[in-house]
Amino acid sequence: MNVFLWIVQAILAALFAMSGLVKFQPKDKLTGRYPWMQDFSQATVRFIGVMELLGAIGLIVPAATGIAAVLTPIAATGLAVMMVLAAATHIRRKEPSGVAVSVILFVLTALLAWGRFGPYGW
């Protein structure tokens, strides 16, 4: 199970890092691809991007270095909360594909938080 959790951590870290980096482009360039961004300011979109990048770093670095490894499940929990908020935004905007992606990411981050806080923690 530990190997499985590491694989999930790596995949989630890559996904959230890529998603976070994209949010540093001008909002006008991204609204066609991400319609939900119309509801948020450029500063809010960048804040979300920063949180995703920090979460991605938090999923890997503490666990890999063994320094403050408890930050890994905390990062997973924070990303899970972000996915609940993202799902709420997509539900409000009636975007079922966005809800589906948010739910899948929530399940994976919640699984990771459970595993690292619980039976497979450090």
Phi, psi and omega in degrees: 000327179299318179295317178301315180296322177296321179295315178299317178302314182295317180295313179297319180299317179296315181297313182290326177295314179296317179296319179294319180294324179299327185287000176267357174283162177302138183301322181300327180288334186262343187296334176292324181275326181235087185298335180297339182292344177298333183276355187232152178284165177301319180297320179293318179298317179294323177299317177299318178298318178297317180296322178294319178295315178297321177297318179298317177296317180295335178288332188250307192300309182298319180291321183289325182271340183078006179263118181053052183299341179295344178291337180296307178291334176293318177297318179298320178295317178298319178292326176297318177297319177300323181289327174296316179293322177296317179298320179298319178297315181292325176295315180299323181273000181058053178242086186298327180292323176294323177296316182299314179297316180298320180294317179298314179295324176298313181300316180293318180290323177294319176300315179296316178298315178300312183295319183278332173283330189258240192291341183241030178277182183259000000 
